[in-house]
């Protein structure tokens, strides 16, 4: 009878999916090199954009307010429109502009700020007859103020 052959077994070290420290360092260096180049390009692009923005702002000049909207030219605060008292009276049942102007500089002009329709409708529900008439005619409700802005006091 023949002798059975001995069983040879060897244990191999387990295979890890992680890279060795040397492979990790090499991979990290490659990735950092690529990232550094991308970062440098990104910084250059941002710097160029800022340079172009600064150059175009300098060419255009500083922003200036529209003179037609300033209190010095209209006498009205922000959000108000300069309107003729006669035109307001001809448009609808606006009697308050005449009273406001008479109590101010009496020049036939007032500052008017249109209100949302909800304001007019709410006033009508609470018994304001003029608001109900404005609602029927589809006209807005306004806040009125005379065009005697303090900014005009020193204006020539």
Secondary structure, DSSP 8 states (H G I E B T S, - for coil): ----------------SS--HHHHHHHHHHHHHHHHHHHHHHHHHHHHHHHHHHHHHHHH------GGGSHHHH---TT-EEEEHHHHHHHSS--HHHHHHHTTT-SSEEEEEE--HHHHHHHHHTT-HHHHHHHHHT---EEEEES--GGGTT--
